[in-house]
Amino acid sequence: MSLPSAEWFRPGLCADFRGGQMIGARIEFDLVLVARTALHIGSGMAVEEAVLDSSDQDVDANVPEVAAVMRDWQDRPYIPGSSLKGCLRSHLPDACALFGDKIAEGSRSQHRAGRMIFSDAFLEPQEEAGTRRSTRVAIDPETGVALKSRLFTREIVEPGARFALRLVCVDSPEKELVTDLATLLAVLLAADGIALGKGTRQSMGRIAAETNSFHARRIVPGQRSPDDVTNEWREAVGKASAPDVKGEQVALLLTTKSPFMISDPENAPSKGDKSTPQIVGLSEPGGGPELTGATLLGALRAQSAWLEAIEFPGRWDDKDFVLAKDDDPADLTSTQRLFGVTGWRGQLSVDRIRLRNTPKKQRVTSVRIDRFSAVPIDNALYTVEAWLAPEYEIALRFHPRLAATAADDRAFFDRLITELEDDIWGGLELGLGKTRGFGAFAVRRLGGLAND
């Protein structure tokens, strides 16, 4: 079978908007979007929350502000249709019939509405709210690098949350729209889906539609029941190909025999409770150890700066450097161009972080170290909760933004991956307790970014 015919949208049955109501034929698509990674679509509002154990502090307790997610009238997180539309348009920039465009008419121009309606995606009725607070080092939104002595807390929707979405296609006899529509659906149904909201460079905000949730129906005025056209559109989507994502992807396997953890300040036990660890590890919804994109990029940056300083003596990674508007990004170091500085967004991002095994959780007791003198404190112990020997599959993406240095930056990034694979000098140190041997990961390239 070929793509659905343009007869689906023939002029005599096209939908239209008159007086705020939809009339005419239309195709409705129902899908369920699943959050593959933590999701934060901010409302622009901050929620104040009291500091825990403020009575134990010597200074007046500040009231921290938590960046809140968008919520519907039932106070449940949702995904705005405008966010979906904007994200999908970046994948299909030429699909003007779907999204609308500006038409020039002589010296004047007018806007043409798109034929696609993007509804808000609401949590399924049986779904719990599934949000938690996440406290992290503040990241400069322009560069993706850490800000000195700055923390921030935001509300995030847990991975696994399911959102019901309805898309409606109206008013288009144009045959090319059918192909664009099938491509749009292919993007949503792809394994990696799309990324939207905050932290997409650190692998946050990844959502994808469940294949078995896809249903399509054709509604015609005067017809008592809609036509089920799911199979026709499934076939159309199967023949469509999602547009290539910009940049090159490299896949890595991270393995370790040591314990690993990233501290979770939101789930820290109350003071004086000796039955629980003093430091609790950040965990995924499934119970395994969570490796954040920000942690991974930070460790990669440290190794990149070390390699560049060896290859080019005199070059060093000044994270506080500010690139002014008139400055040339070509004057930055490769590390700065890859990972970013103020005024320049980095060219390296995290597409995917996936835990490959089910590591065992264990408690580790250590001697407490004085943070000023770095010597053990007499009769002082503390316990941390970590996971033993986790394995992660990582997908990184190199997206060059400066033609003059693209080849050099690509070659340097490839050399960095090669050095990370070295059994003696390579590897990555991730998470808490690196001085005690925690989080020492070996790196193996699984594919991508080979030298020309």
N, C-alpha and C positions, 0 to 999 in steps of 0.2 A: 504493500500500500504506500502511496506517496503521501506527502505532507497534507494535512487537512486542507481542503479546497477553500479558495477565497469565497465560495458560496456560503461558508459559515457567516460571512459578513456582508452578503449582498445588499445593495442599497435599500431594497424594499423592506428589509427586515432589520436594518441597522438601529441601534439604540441611540437615543438622544436625551438631552437634559432640557426640560421645559418646566419652568416654575419649580425647580428643585426636585423634580421627580424623574425617574428613569423610565423611558418607554422604549419599545422596540426589542429586537432580539439581542441577546447577550450570551457570552460564555462565562460561567463562573467556575473558578478553580478553588478547591479546598485542600489545604495542606496543614501539616503539623510541623512547626519549626522546633528543633531541639537544640538547646544550648550545649555545644561541645566543650566550651571552656567558660570560665567565669565571665559574666556579662555586666557591664555598667553603662547604661544610657542615662545620663544625668538629667535631673529636672531643673538644675540651676539653683536649687534650694539647698539649704544646710539645716540639718537636724541637730539640735543641741542635746548632748548626753552628759550626765554627771560623771566625774572622774571616780573610778573605783578606789576604795580605801583612802579617800581624801583625808580622813581623820588622822591617818598615820603620817601625813606629810607635814613638814615644818613650815611650808609656805601656803598661802591661800590657794585653794584648788581652782584651777582654771576649768572652764566648761568647754570641752572640745566640740568642734563642729564636724559633723559627718556629712559628706556629700551624698545626697539622697538620689535614688533612682526614680525614674518616671513611674507614677502609680495611677491606676484608674479610679473610678468612683467608688470601687469596693476596697480601695487601699491595697490593691494587688499590683505587682510589677507588670508592665506591658511593654511592647515594642511599637513605637509610633509608626504609622504608615509612611510618614514623611522620611523617617530614618531609613526604612527599607528602600523607598524609591530612590533616595539620593545615593545609597550604596550600590544598588543595582544599576543605576545609570552610569556609575563609574566603570562598570564592567561592560556596558553596551552603550558607549557614548554616541554612536551613530543611529541608534534606534529612536529617531525623533517621533515616529508615528506612535510609539508607546508612551513616551515621556513628555512630548510636546517640544516646541521650538519657537524660534523667532523668525518671522518671514519678512524679508525686505520688500517694500513696494515703493520704488523710486527713492525719494529722499526720506520716506517714512518707513516704519517697521511696525508689525503687530505680532502679538503672541498667539500661537495656536495650541490649544489644549491637547494633551495626549489622550489616547484611546484607552488607557489602562487606569483602573482605579485601584489604589493600594489601601486596603483597610488597615486599621490598627490590629496587631496580633495580641490577643489576650490569653492569659494562662487558661489552660483547660480547667473546667469546673472542679475536677477531682484533684487538681494539683495544689500542693501547699505553696505558701509564699516563697519559701526556700531562699531567704536572703541572710547575709551575715556581714559583719563589719570587717574590713581589711585595712590594716595599718601598715604603711610602707614608707620608704624613703621618697620624698617628693621628687618628681621628675619634671624637668623643663619641657613644656609642651612643644617648643620649637625644635629642640635638639634631641630629646629622648635621653639626656644624661642627668645624673643625680644632682640635686641642689644641696649645697652644704648646710648641715645642721637643720634640715627641714624634714618633718614628717607630715603625712596627711592620712586621713581616714576616710574611706568611702564605703558606701553600701554596695554590695555586689549580689547578683543573682547567681545561685549555685549552678554548676554544670548539671545537665540532665533535666532542667526545667523545660516544659513543653508548652508551646504557644500555638493556638489555633489561628490560622490566617486564611482570609478569603481574598482572592484576586478576581477582578471583573474586567473583561475586555468588551468594549462597546464601540459602536459607530466607526467601523473601518472596513470598506470594501477592498483595501489595498492588499495585494497578494504578499508583498514583502513583509507585511506585519506578521503574517502567520509564521514565517521563519524566525523573525525577531522574538516573537512570543515563545516559540519552542526553545530558542536559545536561552531566554530568560529563565524558563522553568528548569532547563538543564543546569544552569548555574546554581539555582537553589537546591536541586536534588543531588548535586555532586557531593562526594564524600567530605571534602573540606568546606563546602558551602561558601558562605561569605563572612566577612568580619566587619563589625560596626560597633560604634560606641567608643569608650575610652580604652586605651592600652592595647590597641590592635597590633602595634609594633612588638609588643611583648607577648603576643599570642592570645590576648584576651578577646572577648567579643565574637568568637567563632560560632556561627549557627548554621544549621543545615536542615533541609526538609527530609522527613522520613519517606522512603519510597512507597511503602504500603499505605501511607496516609493520603496519597494523591488521588483526587477524584475531580472529574470535570463533567459539567452538564450544560446543555444548551437550552435556553429559555426563550420561548417565542410567545408574543402576545396572542391571546385567544386560545392557546393550547393549554389544556388542563394540567398536564404533567410534563416535566422537562425531559429532554432526551439525554440519556447517559452516553457521553462521548469520551469516557475515560480511556478506553482501549485505543481509540484513534489518536488521542493526544499522548498516551504513553509511547506509542510507536513513533510519533513525531518527535518527541523528546529524545527517544533512543537514537534517532538519526541525526539529531542536532549535536553540535559540538560546542562545549563551553569555550568562550574566548580565552586565549592564553593570558595568564597572569604575567605582568611585567616583571622582568628580572629573571635570574637563574636560581634554582633551588639546589641545595646540597643536603644530603641526609647523613646523619651521624648516629652512631650507637655509643652510648655512655654506660660503662659498667664499673662497678666497684665491689671490693670485698669488705669494705669498712662500713661502719654505721654512717647514716646520713640523716640530716634534719635541717629545716629552716624554722627558726623560732616563730611561734604563733602567739603574739602578745594578747590577742583577744580571748584566748582560752587558757590564760595563765591561772594556776590555782590560787586560792586565797592565801594570804600570809598566815603562817603558823600551821598550815595543814600538811603534816608530815606523811600522810598516806598517799599523796600524789607527787609526781615529779615537780621540781621547781621550774623546769623549762619544758614546755610541751611543743612537739613538732607540728608544723603546718601539714594538714592532711587533706587529701582529695575526698570528694563525697563517698567514694567507694572504700575509703579507709586507708589507702596507701599514701606514701609521702608525696607531697606536692613540690614540684620544682617550678618556680616562677620564671617567666621570660626575663624579668628584670635582673634576677640573680644570674641567669645564664649569660646575658649580654654583658653584665658587669665583669664576670670571670673571663669572658672572651676578650674584653677590652684590655684587661690587665696583661694577658698573654700577648696580645697584639702589640701593646706598647713596649713590652720586653723584647719581642722579636725585632721591632723596628729600630730600637735603640742599639741592638747588636749589629744589624745590617747597615745602619746609617748613624754612626756616632755623632752625637750633637743634637739629634732629633729627640724630642721628648714630648710626652702627651700632656699638654696643659689643658686640663678639663675646664679651667676657669676662663679660658680664652674666649673673647667675644669677637665674632666676625661681623664687622660693620657692613652696611649696605653697599658701600663702595669698594670693599675688600674683595680680592679674588680668591675663591675657594681653592684654586689650584695651589695657593701658598700654604694651605693646611697640610699636616702630615696625613699619611694614608690612614692611620688609626683615627684621627679626628674626622676625616671624611667618611670612614666606615661607620663610626659610632656616634658622631655628632658633637658639636659644641654650640654654645649660644649663638644663634643666627644661622645655623646650618643643621638641618635634620639629617641624621645618619642614613647611610645607604644599606644598612644591614638590619633585618628584622627576623622575628621568629614566627614561622608559619604554624608549627605544630610541636607539642611536647607530649609524648605518650609513654606512660609507664608500661613496660613489657612484662613484668613478672609480679608476683605477690610476695614482697619481702616480709620477713618476720619482724614484728615490733619488739623492742627490748629496752630495758632501762639500764643506764650506765651511770655509775656513781664516780665522781671525781673530787679531787681536792680543790677547794675554792682558791682562786688566785686574786691577789690584791691588784686592782686595775692600775694603780699608780706606780707601784714598785715592781710588779710582775713576779712577786715571790709568793709561795704558798702561805695561806693564813692558818695558824695553829688551830687544830680541833674544829675545822670548818669544812664540811662536805656539802655537796649538792648533787642532785640527781636529774638527769635529762632523759627524755623519752625519744628514742630514735628508731630507725628501721635499718635492718642489716642487709647489705648487698642489693640495693635496688638497681634496675636497669631501665634506661630511657632511650627511646627513639626520638631524635630531634630532626626537625626540618628547618633550615635557615634559608633566607632569601637575600640574594645580593641584587639590589636595584640601582644601577648606576644613574647618577643625576648630572654628571659633568662629563661631557664628551672628551674634553682634553685630557682627563686623567682616568677615564673608564678602564682602559687596558691595563694601566699600571695598578690601579686599585684591585682589579680582578685578579691579576697575577699575585699581588701581595696577599690577598685573602686566601688564594689557593695554597700559597706557601705556608700561611698560618695553619691551615687545616693539616697540611703535611707534617708540620712541626708538632702539632697536638697529638699526632699518631705515634710519635717517637716513644719507645718504651722507657727510655731513661729521662729525657728532658721534657717530654710532652705531658699530656693529661690536663685536667682541669680540677681546681679545688673549689668546691661548692658548699654553701651552707655554713652552719655553725660548727665550731670546734675543729677548725682546720689545723690548729697548732697541736691538737691531740690525735691527729690522723683521721679525723672524720672527713667524709666527703671527698676523698681522693679518687677521682674517676679517670679511667682509661678511655681513650677516644679512638673510634674506628670509623673510617669513612665508608658509607654504604653506597654512595653514588653521587654523581653530579660534580660540576665545576672542575672538570679535568683540564689540565693545561693543553693549550693548542700545540 
